[in-house]
Amino acid sequence: MNTGDTAWLLVSAALVMLMTPGLALFYGGMVRRKNILGTIMQSFIILGLISVEWILVGYSFSFGPDRGGIIGDLSWFALNGVGLAPFKDYAATVPHQAFMIYQMMFAVITPALITGAFAERFKFSTFLVFTLLWALLVYNPVAHWVWGIGGWIRNLGALDFAGGTVVHITSGVSALAAALVIGKRKGFGTDNMSPHNLPMTVLGAAILWFGWFGFNAGSALAAGDLATSAFVNTHSAAAMATLSWVFAEWIHRGKPTVLGAASGCVAGLVGITPAAGFVQPMGALAIGLLAGAVCYGAVMMKGKFGYDDSLDVVGVHCVGGTLGALATGVFATTAVNAGGANGLLYGNPKLLAIQALAVVVTLAYSFTVTFLLLKVLDKTMGLRVAKEDEIQGLDLSVHGEAGYNW
């Protein structure tokens, strides 16, 4: 056991944990003031709900002993057998529980990302059931496929350093399914639905940027050269994407906005996530450049398709995660990580094909399961709050509180 590696992983777990409250602020500032608490609550309650799910069954399903390359079994139910000795197949130099708690924070933030798509209209009781079932039916299996020992996508040789596929594609495409099934907000297209508190959104983006160093550099699972490379790449891509989004917006709409800068940094962070530990800094800058401009374009296309993804989860996380996963197949090099693979630019087009297959499968599976799950819940519990409650706002109608007393 290495104390330096253990310290780094525990700090990284704390950084990733902070990302979910950061996301709550990022999303909370973008909704109307009557829905700020309802939006923040969705992220905050997930910290409790999915943490307990992870301890009881989620970790075992995701990382436990393999069953056919599809799912882990329940050998580690309630952390049975997950002790303080290292488990060398995942992280040889830290306690097994340190790896478990680190991965828990990924499982927490992933369904929280989806909440931006249905902000201001989802019934809270149904939301809790949806989140729990989504974790069991989508996140846990895909995490096992990509990261678990014996997972079939992992065995193909697909690379996902910190969750471009597992976190961002699953949540992003599930957000699309949610927006389509739940439908548009009352007054969408006619009422003013602009963000009510952009300083809060920028604060949330800054917390996300800060926490993302734990998200990506922590995924090296050790304090050393690979963590350093992932740290540098993470910041490089975020910085470039901030500029890329702002300049794309400036050219397209005539003004550089603060919301654009905040959105751009997140797009860059999403794009570099699968590649962080496999590419060189120039590759990270290229990914950031693409992520900022492409995700801005994707968000602009939302209006043409007519769906109400309230806070642009699809354009940033689905598109950004897909771009990053594919870009990993282009820019990856074993000069950075001997445990990875060379990509297209380094003479190995096969990696790009493998990445594309992983992307397509994850998109199709996550969308289909989420769509069907929401349809069932709509028939059994109902997805939306009552019209009067939506007009009043979820803060008062659902939670009996107000975010502001003026």
Buried (B, 14 or more C-beta within 10 A) or exposed (E): EBEEBBEBBBBBBBBBBBBBBBBBBBBBBBBBBBBBBBBBBBBBBBBEBBBEBBBBBBBBBBBBBBBEBEBBEBEBBEBEEBEEEBBEEBBBBBBBBBBBBBBBBBBBBBBBBBBBBBBBBBBBEBBBBBBBBBBBBBBBBBBBBBBBBBBBBBEBEBBBBBBBBBBBBBBBBBBBBBBBBBBBBBEBEEEEBEBBBBEBBBBBBBBBBEBBBBBBBBBBBBBBEBBEBBBBBBBBBBBBBBBBBBBBBEEEEEEBBBBBBBBBBBBBBBBBBBBBBBBBBEBBBBBBBBBBBBBBBBBBEBEEEEBBBBBBBBBBBBBBBBBBBBBBBBBBBBEBBEEBBBBBBBEBEBBBEBBBEBBEBBBEBBBEBBBEBBEEBBEEEEBBBEEEBBEBBBBBBBBEEBBEEE
